[in-house]
Amino acid sequence: MDLIGYCHLGYPRLLALIARLRPTGATDPAHGLDGLPSASVIIAAYAEQDAIAPRIANLRAPDYQPDRLEVIVACDGSPEATARLACGADVVLELPRGGKIRAQDAGVAGATGSVVAFSDANGSWEPDPWRSSKRQQRPFSRSWLGIASRPGGCS
């Protein structure tokens, strides 16, 4: 009975205490001086020659430390010039056709950022999605968080 009580009451309280005592992401070495983490943005692209260069420019536009933002374009067997036109990306992967999930997986395998974000080639993000609100930065300090999304943050 004591073990069951610990599992249901004691352990969650112990984790909550540890979380309160643990430093936030602002002091984590994976975060920059501004408290934002290094980030990898992965764009899985198939036949996106008209959209890829503007998308990369959109990602580069925010005032984010350039050495902390990695743009990876995973070309999923594109039959045209998508890979060639993605020259503004840090990494361009030319993959055999395998679908979006396999392209994203290949991008994740090579990503170096402590946060990984996914984007479509034909979308755009608001001018500075990483800093637009303090509330949005809070997830970066939670190492256990698997996904964070904000409705209306992209188009």
N, C-alpha and C positions, 0 to 999 in steps of 0.2 A: 504494500500500500504506500510506503514511503517513496519508493521509486516512481510510482505513478504520480504522486503529488509533486515530486521534483520535476518530472517531465512536463507537467501541465502548468505548474505555477512557478517553481524555482528557476528553471532554465530560461524561460522567456524574460523573467526579471533580471537574471544575470546578464543576458545579452543586451537588454536595454541599458543597464548600468555601464557595460563595456562601451556601448555605442556613445553614450554621453561623455565618457572620459577620453575616447579616441579623438585625435585631432581631426578637423574637417579638411576637405580637399584643398583649402587655401594654403595649408602648410605641407601638403603632400608633394614630394619631389616630382611627381608626374604632372603637376600643375605649374603654370607660369607665375610670374610675379603678380599678374592681374587675377589670379585664382582660377583661370580657365585652363582646362586640360589640353594636352596635345590631342589633335583630332585627325582622323582619317575619314574622308568622304569618298564613298565608293559609288560610281555610276556604272551600272550595267547597261551596255548600249548595243543595240542591234539596228543597223540601217538608220543611223541618226546623224548623218553627215551635215544636215542643215541645222541641227540643234546643238551639237556637241561644243563647238567653240563658244557660242553665247552662254552656254551653261557653265563652262569652266570660268569664263569671265565673271559671271554672276557670283560664283563661289569665291573668287579672288577679290571681289570688290570690298567686302567688309574689312574694317580695321581690326583684323585678327593677326597676331604675330605670325608672319609668313613661315618662320621656321617651326611653328607648332601646328600648321595646317597642311595636311597631305591630301592631294587629290589623286585618286586612282580611277582610271577608266578601264573597265573590263569589257573589251569588244567581243561580243558573243557571235563570232563567225560572220561579222558584217561583210556583205558582198560589195560594199562601196568604200568610200574614203573616210569613214568614221575614225579609224585609228590614226591616219595621217593628219587629220584636222584636229585631233586631240592633243596637239603638241604643247599646249599650256598646262597639261597635267604633269604631276610628278612622276607617275608611273602609268604606262599604257600597256595593257595586256592584250595580246592578240590570241584569242582562244578559238578552238573549233566550236562549231554550233552545238550548244548543249542546253540552252535555256537560261533564263534569268537567274534562277537559284544557283546554278553551277557557276555562272559568271560572278555572282556576289560572293560565293564561297571562295573562288580564286582570289578575289580582291581582299577578302578578310585574311586569307593565308599570308598575304604580303603586307598587310597593314601594320604600321608602326605606332599609330596613335593610341592613347589610353582610352579614347572614346571613338567608336565607329558609328558613322551615320551613313544612311543609304539615300540615294537620290535618283530620280529619273532624269534622263537627258533632256527631256522637253519641259521640265519644270523650272521654277525659279524660287529663290528664298527671299524673304524680306531683307532689307539692307544689312542688318547685322543680327542674325538669328541667335548667335551665341551669347550676346550681351543684352538683348532687348529688355530683359527684366530680371531683377534679383531673384524672383520666384523661379525663373527658368534656370538659373545657375545652381540652385540647391541640389538638383539631381546629380550634378557632377561631383558632389562631395560624398555621394553614397556609393561605395564600391560594389555593393550587392545589387544595385539597380541594373536591370537588363535592358529596359527600354523606357524612353521618355518621349512624349509627343505633345505637340500643342496644336489644337485645331485652328485652322486659319493662318498658320504660320508660313504656308507655302501656297503657290498657285500653279 
